Amino acid sequence: MLDYFLNQPTNIIPKGLTTSILENEDAFPFHKSLSNYKPTPLYRLTDLANSYGVGSIFIKDESHRLGLNAFKGLGASFAVHKVLGKNPNVTTFCTATDGNHGRALAWAASTKGKNAVVYVPKNTAKERIDSIASEGATVVDTGENYDDTCEIAKISAIKNNWTLVQDCAWEGYEEIPAYVMAGYLTKFEEIEMQWKEFDYPKINLVLFQAGVGSWAASGIWHFVNQHRRDRPKFVIVEPYNAHGILSSFHEGKRVRPECNFDTIMAGLNCGLPSMTAWEIIRNFTDVCIRIKDEYAKEVMRELYHPSNDDPRIISGESGVGGLAGLKYLMTNPQAEPLKQHLGITANTNVLVVSTEGATDKEMFQKIVRKI
Ligand SMILES: Cc1ncc(COP(=O)(O)O)c(C=O)c1O
């Protein structure tokens, strides 16, 4: 399979429950009402942009989000808020996670005095499990991969009459994942406010790292609505060995990829893309790529050991996904047709999000120390 897909986007907004929720729900006031809410910083990395050969790189640092070290609290908290608004008697929330969403749900449930049961796939780092448990959740290691873990969570929720808050939609399960996506939009609204600090640059390219694709789809939704025809180009970045979205592009429909799911990018280690995210991604993405773990490691080191005046950013293996995708585009000779398709020049202004900090500190230290 080719490591990339050059898409010809239709630019059509899919009609349905998810896009109607994205259009009508405003999570921003809800997030602002949380006691530990603060916008996360947006930085410009001037030296890194010079070394990559692009005009500017802007990076939003989600390690500072709600004390959770990742962006996921935005989605889980809003979904829990919406569920409890309709049914305050829910006692237990449940989810499957590769780490960050589970911690976020456990935290969101505990702030409302509710229980959480969180299912994790095999090989989840002990620190990630401990972080979920530290928010008061019961953590169950299923010993299975991510997709099968989702299935187990789904069945357990039905059996026990728990409320499943998954960040991934499928046939018949769309509303709660849409609230999760609507929660993610707060981050993009913050970015629009933060442009002022940088004299309103025109952003030409946004790279999104993807697991099931819900986060990328919410970001795409934001930029399409905010900038319409003048929207930036979009790139989806997946791990080399977990490429549900790339496979779906190649097959022309949403599919479960055939791959070994061997990657250090745990948050992106998913199979079948979210049904509703895929519809948005398919219609607006310009390029989809898969990248080897080595790119993520190199970028983690570059952010941790910045040159000259760039700030130090602590970004985890999945956190660097978008920037690692940019590194691939700018340094891999095979990416030349992709750069042309995207119109990348030395003046291109790029936006990425570091979606997590060091969520597995032992792994993080091992990677960043190796200079
Ligand atoms: C740090 C991080 N970045 C990005 C993602 C991707 O989000 P999605 O699964 O919605 O594509 C995740 C998902 O868990 C994540 O944990």
The ligand as a MOL file (V3000), in Angstrom:
LIG
                    3D

  0  0  0     0  0            999 V3000
M  V30 BEGIN CTAB
M  V30 COUNTS 16 16 0 0 0
M  V30 BEGIN ATOM
M  V30 1 C -2.6450 12.6580 22.2610 0
M  V30 2 C -3.6460 12.3210 21.2360 0
M  V30 3 N -3.6000 12.9570 20.0660 0
M  V30 4 C -4.4830 12.6920 19.0910 0
M  V30 5 C -5.4630 11.7350 19.2640 0
M  V30 6 C -6.3730 11.4140 18.1150 0
M  V30 7 O -7.7040 11.6420 18.3610 0
M  V30 8 P -8.7990 10.7970 17.5520 0
M  V30 9 O -8.7910 9.4050 18.1040 0
M  V30 10 O -10.0480 11.5210 17.7620 0
M  V30 11 O -8.3350 10.7780 16.1250 0
M  V30 12 C -5.5550 11.0500 20.4850 0
M  V30 13 C -6.5920 10.0440 20.7210 0
M  V30 14 O -6.6860 9.4300 21.7460 0
M  V30 15 C -4.6160 11.3440 21.4930 0
M  V30 16 O -4.6450 10.7170 22.6760 0
M  V30 END ATOM
M  V30 BEGIN BOND
M  V30 1 1 1 2
M  V30 2 1 2 3
M  V30 3 2 2 15
M  V30 4 2 3 4
M  V30 5 1 4 5
M  V30 6 1 5 6
M  V30 7 2 5 12
M  V30 8 1 6 7
M  V30 9 1 7 8
M  V30 10 2 8 9
M  V30 11 1 8 10
M  V30 12 1 8 11
M  V30 13 1 12 13
M  V30 14 1 12 15
M  V30 15 2 13 14
M  V30 16 1 15 16
M  V30 END BOND
M  V30 END CTAB
M  END
